[in-house]
Amino acid sequence: MSRYQTSGLFVLLAALWGSSFVATRAALPYVPPVLLAALRFDIAGVLMLGYAIISTDQWRPTSRAGWMEVAIGGVLFVAAHHALLFIGQQYVTSAVASVIISLDPVLAAVFSGYLLADERVTWMEAVGIAFGMFGTMLIANPSTRALTDADARGVVFVFLAAAAFALGAVLTKRYRTAIPVQSMQAWMMLVGAVVLHGTSVGLPGESLVSVVWSPVAIAALGYLSVIAAGVGYLIYFTLLDRIGPVQINLIGYVAPIFAAVNGWLLLGEPITMPIVLGFVVITTGFAITKYDQISEEIKSP
């Protein structure tokens, strides 16, 4: 895979996951949040398993190491991340939650430093990550009062959600086996969906009876399942193998750009000056993080 293909897939993934915020907002009035996540991965997991059976010669893990890899991803990537995030957002605003989630690349860098010998963060990358965090905060634009008034329970839950995703990326990289990406992804989704359903059963108001199957809910669930989860995670794990957990988790800084643009186009949400400034800061952070690659590209004929 060339660096142009890698860059293209990175931007595409940011667009798919950024757009999923709009789909999620559209679906939540009709489907309880944790149940929405569970149904999302039910559908995505079944579809991806069918794709794996057709396209690979190993549609399921055949070793203990392979099942461990699937279990790690299913519990951390799919179940823990989404369950903790949705539970936490009951106690804090979306703006506060997005600031906490933006710690994901930082947490991935910390975990990588301890668990992956070949994933040490350079000082340039550290500066770039810091710029990205600041830009994300500008886009989220939480007030000082909102941050100080945030319920400690929500802060803890959302922080653990970011940590679960970052740790999942690092451990998946560390314990990566030869199982094809689509097979690994399918079983991670199915394992995660089972855990999410178990979590949903224990929460008030989380039942299929409460779901309103409106055209908007069906369309949003279809996008979240097939496009954002199915195609999105396939790209994510491909890039995880290619560029590592620290670099791929920088997706958390680019996705808000597409979320803001799509929110403006589809939901009429305004793009304010802090959002524009945040985009500029994020772009600067990426330029710092990717300084060596950009310099090499400019010098090449």
Buried (B, 14 or more C-beta within 10 A) or exposed (E): EEEEEBBEBBBEBBBBBBBBBBBBBBBBEBBBBBBBBBBBBBBBBBBBBEBBBEEBEBBBBEEEBBBBBBBBBBBBBBBBBBBBBBBBBEBBBEBBBBBBBBBBBBBBBBBBBEBBEEBEBEEEBEBBBBBBBBBBBBBBBBEEEBBEEBEEEBBBBBBBBBBBBBBBBBBBBBBBBEBBBBBBBBBBBBBBBBBBBEBBEEBEEBEEEEBEEBEBBEEBBBBBBBBBBBBBBBBBBBBBBBBBBBBBBBBBBBBBBBBBBBBEEEEEBEBEEBBEBBBEBBBBBBEBBBBEEEEEEEEEE
